[in-house]
Each structure stands twice: as C-alpha cells, then as structure tokens.
C-alpha cells in the first residue's frame, strides 16, 4: 500500500512526525467492532478533554480562527472562509513542515475542512470565546457592533467571537505560511496556557508541562505520562487496565474471523489465524502485569465514565464488559482462544451489536474481510494527542534555542 504522505529529504524528527501521521490514517482507533465506543471515548475525554481522533497538528488551532477572522464582515463570509481554508492547504504544502496536512492529496476537493475537525477543541479551550456558537454564527457575529444600553452609559464596542489574546497570523496569511505547522514561541506558549486553563488535573495538562517521548505506543508506555500524579494518574491506570482487559476480546474476535475466513477457502490473506493466535498468547502472558482482574475496581471506572458522559452507559455494553471480565477470571487468559464459553460469548456479542452486519457466520461479509477488525489495543487518541503536545513543546524549545543563541 503506498504511503499517504511522501517526503524527499527530512530530518529524523520530521520523519518521526510523518510516521505518526501515516499511522493515524492507516487504522484509526475509531473503529468500534464490539460496541466499546461509549466507554473508549469517555475514558479518552477524561485523559485528553476536547480532543478527537481526527486531529493532526496544533497550529490548526490558530489557522482556523485566523481564517474566520479574515472572512468575517465580508459580503459572503461562508464562501470566503471556505476559500481561505483551501488557501491554507496550498500554503502549508509549499512549506518545510507539512506532515499532517488535511487535504495533502485531495487539495481543493477536501470535504472535511479543518474548521469542522477542530471546532470542538476550539470551544473547549476558550479559543472560541462563546462555546455555543456554530461556525456560521462565528462568521456572522464576529466584529458586529454592540449598541450602548438605554442610558447611554456603555460605549459601543465590537463583538469578539475569538479570544482577545489570540496571537496574530503571520504576514501574508493564508496565501503564505513559510513555517507551515511550526509554532512560534508565542503561539506555543499561548496554546499551552489554553490547555492549562481548560484541562486542569488531567493527563493532557501534565503533558504540556512535561514533554512526552518522540516514540511511545501508548500513554502508559511514555516516561513523561507515567510520572503524572493524583486523579490524573488514577484515570491513566484505569485506562490501561480497561485497554488490557478488552484487547483480549478484540483479538479473540479477530481470531474467530480469521478461522472462519480460512475455513471458507479464502486465501487472499496469509495465515491470519496463526497470527492472531500468537498475539493472543502474548496478550495472555502480559495481562497480569497490566491489570489484576480480581482486585481492579471495574465498577468504579464505569461510574466515572457515566459522570464524564453525563449519561448512562448502554446496558448491553456494560454487560459485555463485565461478562468478559468475569469469563477471564473463570477461564483464565491462556485458555481464551480455545474456550467454547468465550467463543460463544463473543459470537453472541457481535450479533447483538451489529445485527445483520455481523461477520461471523456470514460468508459474503467474510470474503471482504481485510484481515483486521478493530484488533488494535485501545490507546485513547494517544498518537493524535502526542503529536499536538509535541508541536507545542517544539515551539517552546525553538524559542528557547533562539534565546540561548
């Protein structure tokens, strides 16, 4: 499969950033084959508020308000904002730092513009001054005159849609962005402060202070992340335990698909069942170091998820997670792959969650199976968040280097 992003000559740091972005597009964590999405997303929100799996680079949090400010007050602000967002594509593509560019390949044909992708994060961190505003509202209201009160005691002023402390755009924006996604020290410090204000007592707040490693597969594998303390550390430990618990379910489901795929005579994939059986064996070996299923308080995590969501968890998802935990305690992780109990449990869950779209027992759907259906361990948007945070640290470090020089 050809890479989505190509480069001719880049530093090791740029290559690392590009590899991160390629991984984002190759298998997004948003695939939800077993109905874990509610829990996964709520855990991710507790760790990294305001984020999503669609984020790529931190400077988009500035590009979008800069574009909207420039478009506001024009005769057709919606069309102007659309045009300016597409101008950003060309300008960043011509820069030295373009990994993670939305529209790198699609260009003018890009449908999901950065403003749609980043709007939730702009709201959460006070970059959008009024979080209730839609994108259309922001274009319509920004800069409108606010009339004085009836007594004439208040002077007329303009309505500010965006934070009044928003750093200014570079000269020539959006046609020219020579530094691409590279943040200046002022921009990086401003974004860091927004996160410190908007994500107190979270792992994200900790990481904008302590720089994460350049390469780490999960937050609990990152030296900076595991130094977090207090409530944020409890949230991280629960996230790790839940990921470890459910990864076995994900792998067993894929093993069952692989076995049915091979039994049906399909051979486009090379020995997929053996691969998933080996992964299940490794998972069983590693599970005790990740979570003690008999002492870990799963119900406390589920209660916190409902607090984060402000709504109950789907009752079937709750039963699935609890039932899987209980089965692992009874059967043991090393017997999962061959247990009739765990296999029946998994087939029942897929039918319950996906109905007629279930793959198990469906030859037509098995024929189109790509070799992996949500088999990756849950890491709660970690690749995306780490890239955003590293952008901020790079900007701060770049400013420090200039000061030292």
Rosetta blueprint (number, residue, H / E / L):
1 X L
2 X L
3 X L
4 X L
5 X L
6 X L
7 X L
8 X L
9 X L
10 X L
11 X L
12 X H
13 X H
14 X H
15 X H
16 X H
17 X H
18 X H
19 X H
20 X H
21 X H
22 X H
23 X H
24 X H
25 X H
26 X H
27 X L
28 X L
29 X L
30 X L
31 X L
32 X L
33 X L
34 X L
35 X L
36 X L
37 X H
38 X H
39 X H
40 X H
41 X H
42 X H
43 X H
44 X H
45 X H
46 X H
47 X H
48 X L
49 X L
50 X L
51 X L
52 X L
53 X L
54 X L
55 X L
56 X L
57 X L
58 X L
59 X L
60 X H
61 X H
62 X H
63 X H
64 X H
65 X H
66 X H
67 X H
68 X H
69 X H
70 X H
71 X H
72 X L
73 X L
74 X L
75 X L
76 X L
77 X H
78 X H
79 X H
80 X H
81 X H
82 X H
83 X H
84 X H
85 X H
86 X H
87 X H
88 X H
89 X H
90 X H
91 X H
92 X H
93 X H
94 X L
95 X L
96 X L
97 X L
98 X L
99 X L
100 X L
101 X L
102 X L
103 X L
104 X L
105 X L
106 X L
107 X H
108 X H
109 X H
110 X L
111 X L
112 X L
113 X L
114 X H
115 X H
116 X H
117 X H
118 X H
119 X H
120 X H
121 X H
122 X H
123 X H
124 X H
125 X L
126 X L
127 X L
128 X E
129 X L
130 X L
131 X L
132 X L
133 X L
134 X L
135 X H
136 X H
137 X H
138 X H
139 X H
140 X H
141 X H
142 X L
143 X L
144 X L
145 X E
146 X E
147 X L
148 X L
149 X L
150 X L
151 X L
152 X L
153 X L
154 X L
155 X L
156 X L
157 X E
158 X E
159 X L
160 X L
161 X L
162 X E
163 X L
164 X L
165 X L
166 X L
167 X L
168 X L
169 X L
170 X L
171 X L
172 X L
173 X L
174 X L
175 X L
176 X L
177 X L
178 X L
179 X L
180 X L
181 X L
182 X L
183 X L
184 X L
185 X H
186 X H
187 X H
188 X H
189 X H
190 X H
191 X H
192 X H
193 X H
194 X H
195 X H
196 X H
197 X H
198 X H
199 X L
200 X L
201 X L
202 X L
203 X H
204 X H
205 X H
206 X H
207 X H
208 X L
209 X L
210 X L
211 X L
212 X L
213 X L
214 X L
215 X L
216 X L
217 X L
218 X L
219 X H
220 X H
221 X H
222 X L
223 X L
224 X L
225 X H
226 X H
227 X H
228 X L
229 X L
230 X H
231 X H
232 X H
233 X H
234 X H
235 X H
236 X H
237 X H
238 X H
239 X H
240 X H
241 X H
242 X H
243 X H
244 X H
245 X H
246 X H
247 X H
248 X H
249 X H
250 X H
251 X H
252 X H
253 X H
254 X H
255 X H
256 X H
257 X H
258 X H
259 X H
260 X H
261 X H
262 X H
263 X H
264 X L
265 X L
266 X L
267 X L
268 X L
269 X L
270 X L
271 X L
272 X H
273 X H
274 X H
275 X H
276 X H
277 X H
278 X H
279 X H
280 X H
281 X H
282 X H
283 X H
284 X H
285 X H
286 X H
287 X H
288 X H
289 X H
290 X H
291 X L
292 X L
293 X L
294 X L
295 X L
296 X L
297 X L
298 X H
299 X H
300 X H
301 X H
302 X H
303 X H
304 X H
305 X H
306 X H
307 X H
308 X H
309 X H
310 X L
311 X L
312 X L
313 X L
314 X L
315 X H
316 X H
317 X H
318 X H
319 X H
320 X H
321 X H
322 X H
323 X H
324 X H
325 X H
326 X H
327 X H
328 X H
329 X H
330 X H
331 X H
332 X L
333 X H
334 X H
335 X H
336 X H
337 X H
338 X H
339 X L
340 X H
341 X H
342 X H
343 X H
344 X H
345 X H
346 X H
347 X H
348 X H
349 X H
350 X H
351 X H
352 X H
353 X H
354 X H
355 X H
356 X H
357 X H
358 X L
359 X L
360 X L
361 X L
362 X L
363 X H
364 X H
365 X H
366 X H
367 X H
368 X L
369 X L
370 X L
371 X L
372 X L
373 X L
374 X L
375 X L
376 X L
377 X L
378 X L
379 X L
380 X L
381 X L
382 X H
383 X H
384 X H
385 X H
386 X H
387 X H
388 X H
389 X H
390 X H
391 X H
392 X H
393 X H
394 X H
395 X H
396 X H
397 X H
398 X H
399 X H
400 X H
401 X H
402 X H
403 X H
404 X H
405 X L
